[in-house]
Amino acid sequence: MQYFSRHRHHITNLVLGVSIALQLPIVNTSVAVNAQLAPTCQGQTPNQSPQQKTNFLAFGGGPAPEANEIAIEKNILYFQRTLSAMGYNPAEAFTFFANGDDRQATVRYLDSGGQQQFKVPQIPNLDGASTMANLQRSLQDLSGNPKSIFFYFTGHGIPNPEDIDNNAFLLWNKELLTVQQFAGMLDRLPQQTSVVMMMSQCFSGSFANFIYEGGDPKRPVALQTRCGFFATVKTRPSVGCTPAVNEADYKDYSSSFFAGLSGRNRIGQSVASADYNKDGRISYAEAHAFAKVDERSTDWPISTSEAWLQSQADKLTQQTILSKPIAEVLQTARPEQSYAVHSIAKIFNFNIQKSFLANIQAVERSQIASEEQKAYVIRLGMELTNIGMEQEIRSSQNSKAIATLDKLIKCESSSWQQLQTGQQ
């Protein structure tokens, strides 16, 4: 299958509106796509029978050695450490990475002299290569398990110039899987099998459309419960695929998400609790909120409910929300949303008694000079839009829209603890 070709895409109305409000230059979203994209991979150990596996499924790595960075391998290893830290056995998860266990040196890294080298993946409990066939087989194996599925993908994603709602991620040997192809696989699972996924590749926000039958936003929402969390919106690349070895320097979405979920970052340090609603457990939504503040990068993290809400926001409604005092918008915010808004507003010394737009007009340009600072302001505008649009939907008395929103929020507010017991 061929890669999607070079294209120039249009960013969403939401991002455009916020960027105009900021009076900041729109981030250049021209994308060059080629066969040298770079995900990451890691090592392996003996295979285990499907009967011993749990509902955790991880796929990682690039499509070829030259695009298989060590950071992706380290992401899989951090995922395994997160499982252990939260009381789960990594050996009981399905784990697939790049070329699997064929002992070929496929992981790209930079040595101490800055020279490119390749090594054999070194990921314990590796089940095989990250291929389409292995993904289909593992989903089929897990479909017989009454528990829900947590799917983690770390690697490379590419945009679809013909349909940005149907982007793709790359599997080993240059296999390409689109949103609609992946959703089609999930459509064949039992209706009671819910799926939560976290994806950290470029253009990953497009996969929020997996909530629809066949992954097509023109079709109904799937009967299965599905939700997900993504490093960035469907129109933008993300950070994280690096051949650099020092893990302490990694500032990507999955690093922050799993730190929030487990309470430990990827170098083993404790982090502030993400239990924002004080119920004694960390939900996916809370880990996502933690990442929005913690991840100091140019990413614009987004979830399925947020993508759905933002798709409902026309420019006028967005302008109205961003013109209200921030404190007023926060009156209907959930604890994790309030955390994200207060934390980002504090970075820029915004006055929450004033509106987002008023704060932007008053702020010094030097405070929003770097691409990372611009990303934080965009995140704040997106968060306020999410909160305001939820209030709009709930006030609309549109029972179908409210039911869709409730379904997504309930799924996103679940946790690994509930996943293991089959509860949602």
Solvent accessible surface area in square Angstrom, and as a share of the most:
residue,aa,sasa,rsa
1,M,145,0.65
2,Q,157,0.70
3,Y,42,0.16
4,F,37,0.15
5,S,72,0.46
6,R,177,0.65
7,H,25,0.11
8,R,175,0.64
9,H,16,0.07
10,H,165,0.73
11,I,27,0.14
12,T,42,0.24
13,N,80,0.41
14,L,3,0.02
15,V,1,0.01
16,L,53,0.27
17,G,19,0.18
18,V,0,0.00
19,S,6,0.04
20,I,111,0.57
21,A,24,0.18
22,L,0,0.00
23,Q,146,0.65
24,L,24,0.12
25,P,95,0.60
26,I,67,0.34
27,V,44,0.25
28,N,113,0.58
29,T,13,0.07
30,S,47,0.30
31,V,17,0.10
32,A,52,0.41
33,V,17,0.10
34,N,76,0.39
35,A,27,0.21
36,Q,102,0.45
37,L,38,0.19
38,A,14,0.11
39,P,0,0.00
40,T,0,0.00
41,C,0,0.00
42,Q,0,0.00
43,G,0,0.00
44,Q,27,0.12
45,T,45,0.26
46,P,109,0.69
47,N,95,0.49
48,Q,61,0.27
49,S,48,0.31
50,P,66,0.41
51,Q,158,0.70
52,Q,103,0.46
53,K,14,0.06
54,T,19,0.11
55,N,1,0.00
56,F,2,0.01
57,L,0,0.00
58,A,0,0.00
59,F,0,0.00
60,G,0,0.00
61,G,1,0.01
62,G,0,0.00
63,P,1,0.01
64,A,10,0.07
65,P,46,0.29
66,E,60,0.27
67,A,0,0.00
68,N,0,0.00
69,E,0,0.00
70,I,10,0.05
71,A,1,0.01
72,I,1,0.00
73,E,4,0.02
74,K,35,0.15
75,N,7,0.04
76,I,0,0.00
77,L,44,0.22
78,Y,7,0.02
79,F,0,0.00
80,Q,12,0.05
81,R,102,0.37
82,T,2,0.01
83,L,0,0.00
84,S,61,0.39
85,A,64,0.49
86,M,45,0.20
87,G,68,0.66
88,Y,43,0.16
89,N,78,0.40
90,P,22,0.14
91,A,15,0.12
92,E,65,0.29
93,A,1,0.00
94,F,11,0.04
95,T,1,0.00
96,F,13,0.05
97,F,0,0.00
98,A,0,0.00
99,N,11,0.05
100,G,1,0.01
101,D,64,0.33
102,D,74,0.38
103,R,146,0.53
104,Q,106,0.47
105,A,52,0.40
106,T,6,0.03
107,V,0,0.00
108,R,42,0.15
109,Y,50,0.19
110,L,61,0.30
111,D,47,0.24
112,S,129,0.83
113,G,58,0.55
114,G,46,0.44
115,Q,114,0.51
116,Q,95,0.42
117,Q,70,0.31
118,F,77,0.32
119,K,45,0.19
120,V,35,0.20
121,P,0,0.00
122,Q,123,0.55
123,I,1,0.00
124,P,59,0.37
125,N,32,0.16
126,L,0,0.00
127,D,19,0.10
128,G,10,0.09
129,A,20,0.15
130,S,2,0.01
131,T,30,0.17
132,M,37,0.17
133,A,51,0.40
134,N,26,0.13
135,L,0,0.00
136,Q,84,0.37
137,R,138,0.50
138,S,2,0.01
139,L,5,0.03
140,Q,124,0.55
141,D,53,0.28
142,L,4,0.02
143,S,17,0.11
144,G,73,0.70
145,N,32,0.16
146,P,116,0.73
147,K,65,0.28
148,S,4,0.03
149,I,1,0.00
150,F,0,0.00
151,F,1,0.00
152,Y,1,0.00
153,F,1,0.00
154,T,2,0.01
155,G,3,0.03
156,H,8,0.04
157,G,2,0.02
158,I,1,0.00
159,P,0,0.00
160,N,14,0.07
161,P,52,0.32
162,E,164,0.74
163,D,56,0.29
164,I,38,0.19
165,D,35,0.18
166,N,20,0.10
167,N,1,0.00
168,A,1,0.01
169,F,0,0.00
170,L,0,0.00
171,L,1,0.01
172,W,39,0.14
173,N,114,0.58
174,K,81,0.34
175,E,55,0.25
176,L,4,0.02
177,L,1,0.00
178,T,15,0.08
179,V,0,0.00
180,Q,65,0.29
181,Q,73,0.32
182,F,1,0.00
183,A,0,0.00
184,G,19,0.19
185,M,13,0.06
186,L,0,0.00
187,D,58,0.30
188,R,172,0.63
189,L,15,0.07
190,P,44,0.28
191,Q,111,0.49
192,Q,143,0.63
193,T,4,0.02
194,S,5,0.03
195,V,1,0.00
196,V,0,0.00
197,M,0,0.00
198,M,0,0.00
199,M,0,0.00
200,S,12,0.08
201,Q,1,0.01
202,C,27,0.16
203,F,7,0.03
204,S,0,0.00
205,G,6,0.06
206,S,0,0.00
207,F,1,0.00
208,A,8,0.06
209,N,17,0.09
210,F,0,0.00
211,I,5,0.02
212,Y,28,0.11
213,E,49,0.22
214,G,12,0.12
215,G,0,0.00
216,D,35,0.18
217,P,51,0.32
218,K,184,0.78
219,R,117,0.43
220,P,83,0.52
221,V,39,0.23
222,A,3,0.02
223,L,127,0.63
224,Q,8,0.04
225,T,34,0.20
226,R,7,0.02
227,C,0,0.00
228,G,0,0.00
229,F,1,0.00
230,F,0,0.00
231,A,1,0.01
232,T,0,0.00
233,V,7,0.04
234,K,49,0.21
235,T,1,0.00
236,R,10,0.04
237,P,60,0.38
238,S,20,0.13
239,V,54,0.31
240,G,26,0.25
241,C,51,0.31
242,T,39,0.22
243,P,24,0.15
244,A,41,0.31
245,V,66,0.38
246,N,84,0.43
247,E,29,0.13
248,A,51,0.40
249,D,93,0.48
250,Y,20,0.08
251,K,117,0.50
252,D,5,0.02
253,Y,1,0.00
254,S,2,0.01
255,S,11,0.07
256,S,5,0.03
257,F,0,0.00
258,F,1,0.00
259,A,2,0.02
260,G,2,0.02
261,L,3,0.02
262,S,28,0.18
263,G,23,0.22
264,R,115,0.42
265,N,36,0.18
266,R,15,0.06
267,I,85,0.43
268,G,41,0.40
269,Q,101,0.45
270,S,85,0.55
271,V,39,0.22
272,A,79,0.61
273,S,80,0.51
274,A,1,0.01
275,D,21,0.11
276,Y,38,0.14
277,N,71,0.37
278,K,171,0.73
279,D,72,0.37
280,G,71,0.69
281,R,63,0.23
282,I,28,0.14
283,S,7,0.04
284,Y,1,0.00
285,A,13,0.10
286,E,3,0.02
287,A,0,0.00
288,H,5,0.02
289,A,3,0.03
290,F,13,0.05
291,A,0,0.00
292,K,10,0.04
293,V,20,0.11
294,D,65,0.34
295,E,1,0.01
296,R,140,0.51
297,S,6,0.04
298,T,33,0.19
299,D,0,0.00
300,W,5,0.02
301,P,5,0.03
302,I,9,0.05
303,S,1,0.01
304,T,1,0.00
305,S,3,0.02
306,E,15,0.07
307,A,25,0.20
308,W,24,0.08
309,L,3,0.02
310,Q,21,0.10
311,S,84,0.54
312,Q,79,0.35
313,A,8,0.06
314,D,78,0.40
315,K,111,0.47
316,L,138,0.69
317,T,32,0.19
318,Q,4,0.02
319,Q,97,0.43
320,T,66,0.38
321,I,5,0.02
322,L,3,0.01
323,S,59,0.38
324,K,72,0.31
325,P,51,0.32
326,I,1,0.00
327,A,27,0.21
328,E,79,0.35
329,V,11,0.06
330,L,22,0.11
331,Q,148,0.66
332,T,71,0.41
333,A,22,0.17
334,R,62,0.23
335,P,61,0.38
336,E,16,0.07
337,Q,8,0.03
338,S,31,0.20
339,Y,62,0.24
340,A,0,0.00
341,V,0,0.00
342,H,82,0.37
343,S,22,0.14
344,I,1,0.00
345,A,2,0.02
346,K,160,0.68
347,I,66,0.34
348,F,7,0.03
349,N,127,0.65
350,F,20,0.08
351,N,67,0.35
352,I,43,0.22
353,Q,122,0.54
354,K,100,0.43
355,S,12,0.08
356,F,1,0.00
357,L,23,0.11
358,A,36,0.28
359,N,9,0.05
360,I,1,0.01
361,Q,145,0.64
362,A,78,0.61
363,V,16,0.09
364,E,116,0.52
365,R,107,0.39
366,S,85,0.55
367,Q,54,0.24
368,I,3,0.02
369,A,67,0.52
370,S,44,0.28
371,E,80,0.36
372,E,74,0.33
373,Q,62,0.27
374,K,25,0.11
375,A,2,0.02
376,Y,7,0.03
377,V,0,0.00
378,I,6,0.03
379,R,6,0.02
380,L,0,0.00
381,G,0,0.00
382,M,7,0.03
383,E,4,0.02
384,L,2,0.01
385,T,0,0.00
386,N,2,0.01
387,I,3,0.01
388,G,10,0.10
389,M,7,0.03
390,E,18,0.08
391,Q,79,0.35
392,E,80,0.36
393,I,17,0.09
394,R,89,0.33
395,S,73,0.47
396,S,60,0.39
397,Q,164,0.73
398,N,77,0.39
399,S,90,0.58
400,K,161,0.68
401,A,15,0.12
402,I,40,0.20
403,A,60,0.46
404,T,18,0.11
405,L,0,0.00
406,D,63,0.32
407,K,60,0.25
408,L,3,0.01
409,I,21,0.11
410,K,127,0.54
411,C,1,0.00
412,E,8,0.04
413,S,34,0.22
414,S,2,0.01
415,S,0,0.00
416,W,0,0.00
417,Q,80,0.35
418,Q,41,0.18
419,L,0,0.00
420,Q,32,0.14
421,T,91,0.53
422,G,36,0.35
423,Q,105,0.47
424,Q,50,0.22
